[in-house]
């Protein structure tokens, strides 16, 4: 019996709409050692836009899951917009 195909989100998915920071950029920052939200914000400029950081609620779970499992979520981060660059 075949396993169902895993849904993989594109690295081009925009997580921070204000600064157009993609999921791929955030994942790269985390993989390269950004292990706190502030380090991610400093490296990528996500979470520090004029909106006041509305994307932070998406970045936190990404970081938590990676720190706990070594993997990122395999679903869209921004389920409502799914915007890509």
Rosetta blueprint (number, residue, H / E / L):
1 X L
2 X L
3 X L
4 X L
5 X L
6 X L
7 X L
8 X L
9 X L
10 X L
11 X L
12 X L
13 X E
14 X E
15 X E
16 X E
17 X L
18 X L
19 X L
20 X L
21 X E
22 X E
23 X H
24 X H
25 X H
26 X H
27 X H
28 X H
29 X H
30 X H
31 X H
32 X L
33 X L
34 X L
35 X L
36 X L
37 X H
38 X H
39 X H
40 X H
41 X H
42 X H
43 X H
44 X H
45 X L
46 X L
47 X L
48 X L
49 X L
50 X L
51 X L
52 X L
53 X L
54 X L
55 X L
56 X H
57 X H
58 X H
59 X H
60 X H
61 X H
62 X H
63 X H
64 X H
65 X H
66 X H
67 X H
68 X H
69 X H
70 X L
71 X L
72 X L
73 X L
74 X L
75 X L
76 X L
77 X L
78 X L
79 X L
80 X L
81 X L
82 X L
83 X L
84 X E
85 X L
